Amino acid sequence: MNGIPVIESVEINCDHDYVEYFKKVPNQDELYTFRVAKKAASFSMNIELRSVKSQRVLYELKRVDGCQFLENQFYKKMFVESYNTLVVNNSFFKCPIAPKVYYLKNLTNALISPTFHPTGHYQAFVQIKMAESPSPFIMEILCKYKVRAT
């Protein structure tokens, strides 16, 4: 990284239908939990990193097939650092996603881990969707942060 990331805010939401809850674990700074209430045979993801000031998109992935993402060797290599940062107790995700309680750690670190990152204010946004859900998303994460010079 070109600078030091400083988290300003993290917002997490869920649809309360396919994902019953998505929240920070009490008394745990870097641990989040969510409960998948219904089996998720397939899902898609939108991932975006943008400058807050200029609104310029630094990178964007739209309608990425979530199951292919989890199984694709190219994506695994490209995002291995972020993915390994997220998983708890080596509980890697695979499709179909079974109904149960899941945990994620270091959520913000995983979202802002590009190897080159100029100083400034940014937001990372991840939105997970399912075709079967009437909601516009089943989970979403918005992380606002700044990168300051080292």
Residue pairs with C-beta under 8 A, 6 or more apart in sequence:
1 114
1 115
1 116
1 117
1 147
2 116
2 117
2 118
2 119
2 147
2 149
2 150
3 117
3 118
3 119
3 147
3 148
3 149
3 150
4 147
4 148
4 149
4 150
5 112
5 117
5 145
5 146
5 147
6 145
6 146
6 147
6 148
7 108
7 143
7 144
7 145
8 121
8 144
8 145
8 146
9 142
9 143
9 144
10 107
10 108
10 141
10 142
10 143
10 144
11 141
11 142
11 143
12 22
12 23
12 24
12 32
12 139
12 140
12 141
12 142
13 22
13 137
13 139
13 140
14 20
14 21
14 22
14 34
14 138
14 139
14 140
15 133
15 135
15 137
15 138
15 139
17 37
17 38
17 133
17 135
17 138
18 36
18 37
18 38
18 40
18 130
18 132
18 133
18 135
18 138
19 34
19 35
19 36
19 37
19 138
19 139
20 34
20 35
20 36
20 37
21 33
21 34
21 35
22 32
22 33
22 34
22 139
23 32
23 33
23 34
24 31
24 32
25 31
25 32
25 33
25 103
30 105
30 106
30 107
30 109
31 88
31 103
31 104
31 105
32 103
32 104
32 105
32 107
33 101
33 102
33 103
33 104
34 101
34 102
34 104
34 139
35 99
35 100
35 101
35 102
36 97
36 98
36 99
36 100
36 102
37 99
38 99
39 96
39 97
39 98
39 99
40 95
40 96
40 97
40 130
40 138
41 95
41 96
42 65
42 66
42 67
42 95
42 96
42 130
42 131
43 66
43 67
43 97
43 128
43 129
43 130
43 138
44 63
44 64
44 65
44 66
44 128
44 129
44 130
44 131
45 61
45 63
45 64
45 66
45 69
45 126
45 127
45 128
45 129
46 60
46 61
46 62
46 63
46 64
46 125
46 126
46 127
46 129
47 59
47 60
47 61
47 64
47 124
47 125
47 126
48 57
48 59
48 60
48 61
48 124
48 125
48 126
49 57
49 58
49 59
49 60
49 112
49 114
49 122
49 123
49 124
49 125
50 56
50 57
50 58
50 122
50 123
50 125
51 58
51 120
51 121
51 122
52 120
52 121
52 122
52 123
52 144
53 120
53 121
58 114
58 122
59 114
66 95
66 128
67 95
67 96
68 75
69 75
70 92
70 93
70 94
70 95
71 94
71 95
76 83
81 113
82 110
82 111
82 113
83 92
83 110
85 105
85 106
85 109
85 110
85 113
86 104
86 105
86 106
86 107
86 110
87 93
87 104
87 105
88 103
88 104
88 105
89 103
91 102
91 103
93 102
104 110
107 141
107 143
108 143
108 145
111 124
111 126
111 141
111 143
112 122
112 124
112 143
112 145
117 147
118 147
119 146
119 147
119 148
119 149
120 146
120 147
121 144
121 145
121 146
122 144
122 145
122 146
122 147
123 142
123 143
123 144
123 145
124 141
124 142
124 143
124 145
125 140
125 141
125 142
125 143
126 139
126 140
126 141
127 137
127 139
127 140
128 137
128 138
128 139
128 140
129 136
129 137
129 138
130 138
